[in-house]
């Protein structure tokens, strides 16, 4: 009945379809681009509701909050369509403003970034080209009257509150990953009455010094992976002295980049590119297993493992909306960025210790995107009594476990779960089972015993071609 009424009032436009896997409802939510501006444009945000397969269930739904920022959400339909959590709960997917099918801007930036990556440029030259690409994007958005002041976590959270009210759900459960945890915590702060519980994985809280710690977090994670290889007899036999070989290889690449064809076009892989092909595999415990092989390939100029890593990078560049990513990061983070702390972290870094001026150049690139900055509240911890499950991977190079530990101090009914052998992407069966039980009874401390069971990395011991 509530969906029929919504159609009559023209607040939400939708179409229903059903198959053997249950009813799926497609719709468009109309929201102001900037709620602080009474003359703001209207944005159309696309959504899907995967109705619970048990049509008699009255359990509160789950709304999925995608990471990035800038990641599309509706592309996750296939993942959630047959997920066991959908058996008795509606699953709600909505492309966040400026992403996916929700009026995304400058969707070709990812391809332009790959073009830059192909060239043999130093860091300063790359930043200059990136600035040029972003300037073209801004000019295009200016012609289309895009208000960049409206692309931040606060407006994003308000979109989801409008969605909840429009759909008629009294309360729902938040499920946020990576940046989606920042969004989820913002919803918990600004619209607590509509939240029953929250499951958050890979914690990026408002108070997290994300930019300041990014280099050290990457380095710590990478060296932890190499240490694990050293402690594993088979991995160490196959890849001895891995850390020393990595540092020597990076030094060699700095003076003599690797050259090969990628998708039939010449590609020059230089020092910063080499770091990137090591950075991306750290997202997932399965791709972590390839890191020793990638290091060996960089050392010996073997193309196949490197090309595999580049394909992963290109997929990420295509999926992420860079306009939304920059807008949110600049608004939410830049006002609280500590330039001195970032320079110090570079000086302390083993991998990136010879380009302290690069920090300033990167800061200016961000600063030039737009002039809007968050107020102090966007740098404060979220204080809440909403039942919250926070999960972290012990090898996470983006959102390390300390983020969750710091955030949990302010969550009266918060519970942390650590998966020591996992990474940023947490999709293991144990996590989903803990989350399922938590959603069914969020007032009870979850049993996380399965998270302590060791799941060693299954190292790729093959030989590159």
N, C-alpha and C positions, 0 to 999 in steps of 0.2 A: 504493500500500500504506500509506503513512504516514497518509493521510487516513482510511482504514478503521480503523486502530488508534486514531486520535484519537477517532473516533466511539464505539468500544467503551469507551474510558476516560472518556467523557463530559466531557473537558476542554474540548472545543470542539464546538459544535453547528453543523451546516451543511447546506446543500442545494445540489445541483449542478444546473445547467441548461446547455444548450448551444444555440447557433444557428449560422448560417453564419459567424459571426465568431469562433467559438471557445468554449471551456468557461469558464463563470463560476461560481465557488463563493462562496456566501453563508455567513456564519457569525457566531457570537457568542463573544467571549472574556470569560471571567469573571475579574475582577481585584479586589483589595481597594481600597476607596476611599482608605484611608490606611494605607500599609504600616508606619507607625510605631505604629499602634494595633492591637493584637491582636484587639480587638473590633469592628474596622471593618466597615461594611456591604460587600456585594459589588455591584460595578457590572457591567452587561452592555454590552460595547462591540461594536458591529456593524462588520463588515468585508466586503470583497469581494476575491476573488482573480481577476483576469483572466488566465487561463492563457495562456502563450505560444502563438501560432498554430502555430508549428513545434513539434509535440509531441515531437520528438526532441531539441530544444535542451536543453542542460544549463548554460546560462549563468545566473549568479546573478541573482536577481530584483531589481526596483526597488520600494522602499516609498516612497510619496508622503507627504510631511509638509506638511500644509496650514498656511496663514498665519492671521493674526488678531491675537492669539490669539482663538479662538472660532469660526473658520470651519469649516463643515461640509466633509467630504472626499468622501463617497460621491457627492455631487452631481457630482463630476468624472468619473464613470464614462463619460459620453458622450464626454468629451475623450480619455480614454485608450483607449477601446474599440477604436478603429481607428488609434491612433497607431503609427507605424513602429517605435517602441521595443518595442512589444508583439509584434512579429513573432517575436522569439527570446528574450524575457524575460517572466516572470510580472510583472504589475503588481499591487501590493498597496495597497488603499485601506482605511483604517479611520477612522471618525469618532472623533476624540479624545474622551476623557472629558468629559462635559458639553456636547457639541456634537452637531449633527445628530441621528442616531438612537441615540446613545450616552448615554441618560439626561440629555438637556439640561434645564436648569432655567430657569424664568422666561422662556419663549420669547416672551412678549408685550411684552417691554421695548422692542423696536425700534419697535413701533407707538406705544407711549407716548412715545417720544423724538420721533417725528414730530409728535405732538400738541403737544408743547412747542415744536417748531420753528415751528409755524404761528402762534404767538402773538407779540405785540410785547412781548418781555421783555428786560430788560438781562441782562448776564452773571450777575450775582449772583442774580437771580430765577430764571434757568434752572438754575443749580446747586442752588438750594433745592428746586426741583421735581424735579430728577433725584435728589436725596438722598431725597426722599419716595418716589419710585418704587422706588429701590433698597431702602429700608427695608421696603416691602411685600414685595418679593422675598425679603429675608432672613427675614422672619417666616414666609413660606410654606416656605422651605427648612428652617427650624428645626423646623417641625411634621413635616416629612418626614425629619428626622434627617440632613440633608446635612452632611457634615463639610468645611467650606471649607478646612481645612488640607491637604486632599488634592488641591487643584486648583492645580498648579504644574508647571513644566517637568521637575523631577526625577521626580515621579510619572508624568508623561506619558511620559517616556523609558522608565521601567520597564515601562509598559504595552506599549510596542513591543518591548522585549526579551522579555517574556513571549510576545508574539505570534510572534516569530521562533523561539523555542524550541519552542513548541507546534506550529508548522507544520513544524518539522524542517529548516528551512534552516540550513546551516552558517554561511553568510555572505550578506549582502545588500548592495545598493547603496542609499544614502540619496538621496532627491531632495527637497530642502526649499526652500520659497519663503517669503520674509518671516519671520514668526514661526517658520515651519517650519525656518529655518536655525538659529535659537536652539535649537529642539528637536533638530535634527540634530547640532549641536555638543555638546549635552548627552549624547546617545547615544554620540557618539564618545569623550567623556570617561569616561562611566560603564560603557559596554559595548563597548569597542574590539574585542574578539575577534570580535564578530559582524558587523563592518563591513568590507566589501571596499573601498569607495570612497564618496565623497560628492560630489554635484552640488548646489550651494547658490546660490540667486539672490536678490538683495536682502538683504544680510547684516545680521542683528541678533544680534551676538555678546554673550555675557554681560557683557563689559567695556564695551560700548557705552553711552555716556551718552544713552540714547534720549530720555528725557523732558526732560532739560536742554537738548538741542539742537533740540527739535521745532519751535519757532517760527522760529528762524534758518534751519533747513533748508528749511522751507516757503517762507520769504521769498526765500532764495537761488534756489531752483528756479523760483519764479514770475517773478522778475525776469530770470532767464536765458532763460526762454521769451519774455518781452517783448522782450529784447535780440535774440533770434533773429528775431522778427518785424520788428524795426527793420532788421536787416541783410538781410532778404529784400525785394527791390524790390516784388514784387506785394503782399506782406503790408503793407509800410509804406505803399504807396500807398492801400491799402484802409483801413488802421487807423493813421494817423499819430499821433505823440505819445502812444503808448498808455500809458506809465507815468504821465505827468502826468495824463492823463484818468482813469486808474484811481484815483489818489490823490484827485483832486477829487471823483470819483463816490462813493467811500467816505465822504468827509466829508459830502457831501450826504445820503447814505442814513442816516448817523448822526443827522441832525436831521430827516429826512423819509423814513421807510421806504416801501418800495414795497408796494402793496396790490393783490391780484388773487385770482382763484379758482384753486385747485389741486384737480383732481378734484371740482369742483362745490362745494368748501367754501372759505370765505374764508381767505386766507393773507397774513400780514404778514411781509415780508422785511426784516429790519433789518441792522445793521452786521455782527454776527457770522454771520448767515445768509449774507450776501454773501461773506464770507471762505470759508465752507464750500462754496458753489457754485463757487468758484475752486479750492478745495483738492482736491476729488474728481477733476476732470478731469486733474489732474497725475499720476494713477496710470498712465496709458496714453498712448503716443505718438499714438494715433489721436484720443483725446478731448482731448489737449493742443491739437490743431489747432483746437478750438472756443473756446479761451480768449479770443482777441481778440473774437470775436463775442459771447461772454457779457459781456465788459466793456462793449461797446457797448450791449448789451441793458440792463444795469444803469444805464448812463448815460441811456438814452432811455426806460426803462420799457417795453421790449418783452418781452412775456411768454414767447414760445415757447422761446427758448434757455434762459431761466431754468427753465422747467418741465421741459425736458429734463434739466437738471442736477439738479433736485429728484428726478426719477424715479430717477436714478443713486444719489442719497443714500438714498432709500427702499429701494431694492433691497439696498444694503449693510446698512442697519439691520435688514432682515428676515433676511438670510443670517447675520449675525453673532450668536453667543450672547453677550450682554453680561455675564451672570453669570460665564461662563468667562473672558471678556476681562478683567474687573475682577479676578477672583481671581488669575489668572496675573500680571498687571501689578503688582498690589499686593504679592504675595509676591516675585516675581523682581526688581522694580525699586525699590520704595519705600524699602527700607532704604538704598539707595545714591543717593537723590535729593538733589540739592544745591539747596536752596530759594534760597539767595543767588545761585547761578549762573543759575537760572531767572529771577529778578527782574531780574538784569543783562541777560539776553537780551531781555527785554521792553522795558527802558529803551533798548536799542540798536536795537530794531525800528522800522522805518518804518511798518509796518502796525498794530502793536499796541504802542503806547508810552505809553498814558495810563491803563492799568489795572493797575499793579503789585500792588495788593492782590488782584487776581483769582487770582494764583498761590497765595496762601495759602488762598483759598476752594477752589480746585481740589484742592490738597493735602489739605485736610480732608475733601473728598468721597471721595477715594481712601482716606484713612486710616480713615474710618468703615466701610468695607466689611468688613474683618476685621483682626484684630490679628496675623496670622501674617506673619513676615518671614524672608527667606532668610538663611542664614549667608554668611560672607564668600566661600566658594568659588564662589557663584553670581555673583560680580562679578569673577572672575579669568579671564584669557584661557585658551582651550583649547590645551594643548600636545599635539601629536599628529603621528605620522608616517603616518597614513592618507592615501592619495592623495585630494586634495580639489580640486575645481574651483569657484571662486567667481566669479560673474558679477554685474556691476553696470551700472546705467544712468546715463549722465552727467547726466540730468535728474531723477534720483530724489529726491523730496522727503521720503521716509520713511526710507530707508536709503541715504544717499549713499555714494559710492565710498570715502571715507576709512574707513568701517566695515570694508570688505573689506581694505583696505591694512593697517590696524592688526591685524586678525585673522591675516592671512597671515604676519606676522612670526613667529608661534609654530607655524606648520604646516610641518614639514620638507618635505613633498611637496605643498605647496599651490600652486595656480596661479590667478592672477587674470586675468579677461577684462573689459574695459570696452567697453560699447556707448555711444559718446558721444551719439548721437542718440536713445537710448531712455530709458524711464522706469522706474518701479518694477516694472511687469508686463512680464516678459521672455518673450515667446512668439514671437520672430522665428525664421525658419528657420536662420539662421546659428548661433544659440545651440544649437538642438537638434542641428545637425550636429556642432558642436564637442563637445557632451555625448555624442553617440553614439560618436564616435571615442575619447573619453576613457574611456567605460565599457568599450569593447572592449580598451583597453590603458592602464589608469590609471597605469602606471609610466612612461609616456612623456609628455614635455611636450606639451601639446596645441597644435596649429597653429590660432591664432586670427586668422589674416590677414583672414578675411572680416569680422571685427568692426570693422576699421579703415575699411571702405568706407562712405562717407557715405550716409546715408538721410535726406535733409532732411524736415522736417515738411511734410505736405501741408495747408496752411492752408485753413480753411473761409472762403472769400471771398464767400459768399452774403450776402444782406441779410435781416435778421430781419423778421418780420411784426409 
